[in-house]
Amino acid sequence: MKMTDSQFKGFIRFVLDALAEMKAEDDPAKREEKLEKIMANLQKTLED
């Protein structure tokens, strides 16, 4: 199943938003937690 251009752009927006949230986090432990969550979500996307 292929993504349309609009769906792909939406996915990229989601990833950029999550990364921006992570970057804004001052607490290194919370930043690491957010990074792990982003990575887990991306892995789940690959497995779907």
Buried (B, 14 or more C-beta within 10 A) or exposed (E): EEEEEEEEEEEEEEBEEBEEEBEEBEEEEEBEEBBEEBEEEEEEEEEE
